[in-house]
Amino acid sequence: MTGFIRPELRAAIVQWREALVGLAILALGLWWALTGLGALALLGWVLVIGGAALALTGAQRARFRTGQGGPGVVAVDERQLSYFGPLEGGVMDVENLRLLELEPDARPAPHWVLTDITGARLHIPTTAEGADALFDVFATLPGIRTEAMLAQLGRAPDQRVTIWERVPPQLH
C-alpha cells in the first residue's frame, strides 16, 4: 500500500500532518456550522475555532521541522532536555536555559546552541532524531518570538543568531 504514494509526497504529509488535520477539522466544523441546526451548528463553530488553532500551530511546527536523519537523539522529559550524539551530548534543565542561538555553519546540519545559567552549552542538530520536540520547549520560553525564530530557521542566516535570551529579573 505504501508504494502508491511518492516518497516526496509522503514526507510532505508527515511534515504538515497537524496543519492538515486542523484544516480537515475546520472544514467539517464549517460544514456543520453552516448546514446544521441547534447544537450541531454550535458544535460546528467550536470545531471551526479549534481547527483553525490546530492548523496555525501545525503550520508553525511544520516550518520548525527541517529534516530528519541527523546525528543524535533528543528527548524531553519533565522539563529536562537531553541530547545524545555520536561526538557529544548532555542534559540541561529547561528552567536554567539562559540563551538560545541558531548556528547555521555547523555540519552536517544547522545546530541549536543552548546555553544554561552556568555557561554550559549543548549543541543540537536541527535534524537530530526527536528534534521536533524542541518546538514545544522553545514555545514555553518567556518572551520568545516564535515567528521570528521560524523566519531565521527558514532563511538560514550566514552567522550565529540569538533567537532568545533570558531577561534578568529587575530589582526595585
C-alpha positions in Angstrom: 0.0 0.0 0.0 2.9 2.4 0.7 4.0 2.1 -2.9 1.0 4.2 -4.1 2.3 7.5 -2.6 5.5 9.0 -3.8 8.2 9.4 -1.1 8.3 13.2 -1.5 4.5 13.5 -1.0 4.6 11.1 2.0 7.4 13.3 3.6 5.3 16.5 3.0 2.2 14.9 4.5 4.2 13.8 7.6 5.8 17.2 7.9 2.5 19.1 7.6 0.3 16.5 9.4 -1.0 18.7 12.2 -1.9 21.5 9.8 -3.7 19.1 7.5 -5.7 17.6 10.4 -6.5 21.1 11.6 -7.8 22.1 8.1 -9.9 18.9 8.0 -11.5 19.7 11.4 -12.0 23.3 10.3 -13.8 22.2 7.1 -16.0 19.7 9.0 -16.8 22.4 11.6 -17.7 25.0 8.9 -19.9 22.5 7.1 -21.8 21.7 10.4 -22.0 25.3 11.4 -23.5 26.4 8.1 -25.8 23.5 7.4 -26.6 22.2 10.9 -29.3 23.3 13.3 -29.1 23.9 17.1 -26.4 22.0 18.9 -24.8 20.7 15.7 -24.3 24.2 14.4 -22.9 25.3 17.8 -20.5 22.3 17.8 -19.5 23.3 14.2 -18.4 26.7 15.3 -16.4 25.2 18.2 -14.7 22.9 15.6 -14.0 25.9 13.3 -12.2 27.7 16.1 -10.3 24.5 17.3 -9.4 23.5 13.7 -8.1 27.0 12.9 -5.9 27.0 16.1 -4.6 23.5 15.2 -3.9 24.4 11.6 -2.0 27.5 12.7 0.0 25.7 15.3 0.6 22.8 12.9 1.9 25.1 10.3 4.4 26.5 12.8 5.5 23.0 13.7 5.9 22.1 10.1 8.1 25.1 9.5 10.2 24.1 12.5 10.9 20.5 11.2 13.9 21.0 8.9 14.6 17.4 8.2 15.4 14.1 9.8 18.2 11.5 9.9 20.7 13.8 11.5 23.1 12.7 14.2 22.0 12.1 17.7 18.7 11.7 19.6 16.8 14.4 21.5 14.5 13.7 24.4 12.4 16.0 26.6 11.1 14.6 29.9 9.8 16.6 32.9 11.3 19.9 31.6 14.7 18.1 31.3 16.2 18.3 27.8 18.7 15.7 26.8 20.7 15.2 23.6 22.9 12.2 22.9 25.0 12.4 19.8 27.9 10.5 18.3 30.5 13.0 19.4 28.9 15.0 22.3 25.8 15.2 24.3 24.4 16.3 27.6 21.4 17.1 29.8 20.0 20.5 30.5 17.2 21.7 32.7 14.9 23.9 30.6 14.3 26.2 33.7 18.1 27.0 33.6 18.2 27.9 30.0 19.7 31.4 29.5 20.4 31.7 25.8 19.1 30.0 22.6 21.1 30.5 19.4 21.0 29.1 15.8 24.3 28.2 14.4 23.9 27.8 10.6 27.5 26.9 9.8 27.5 23.7 11.8 27.7 20.4 9.9 26.0 18.2 8.8 23.0 20.5 9.6 22.4 23.8 11.4 22.5 23.4 15.2 20.6 24.9 18.1 23.1 26.1 20.7 21.6 26.2 24.1 23.5 27.9 27.0 22.4 27.5 30.6 23.0 29.8 33.6 26.3 28.1 34.4 27.6 28.8 30.8 27.4 25.1 29.8 26.5 24.7 26.2 24.5 22.0 24.3 24.8 21.8 20.5 21.8 20.0 18.9 21.5 19.5 15.2 18.1 20.6 13.8 17.8 17.3 12.1 18.5 15.1 15.1 16.0 12.3 15.9 13.3 13.9 18.1 14.4 17.5 17.5 10.8 18.4 16.6 10.1 18.1 20.4 12.2 21.2 20.8 9.4 23.3 19.3 7.3 22.8 22.4 10.3 23.6 24.7 11.1 26.8 22.9 7.5 27.9 22.7 7.3 28.0 26.5 10.3 30.3 26.9 9.1 33.6 28.3 9.0 36.3 25.7 10.2 34.2 22.7 9.0 35.4 19.3 8.1 32.1 17.6 7.6 33.6 14.2 11.0 35.4 14.3 12.6 32.0 15.3 10.9 30.3 12.4 11.9 33.0 10.0 15.6 32.7 11.0 15.4 28.9 10.7 13.8 29.2 7.2 16.3 31.7 5.8 19.5 30.0 7.0 21.4 33.1 8.3 25.1 33.4 7.4 26.3 33.7 11.1 25.2 32.6 14.6 21.9 34.3 15.5 20.5 34.8 19.0 16.9 33.6 19.0 16.1 34.1 22.7 17.8 35.4 25.8 16.5 35.3 29.3 15.9 38.7 30.7 17.3 39.1 34.2 14.8 40.0 36.8 14.5 43.7 37.6 15.5 44.9 41.0 13.3 47.6 42.6 
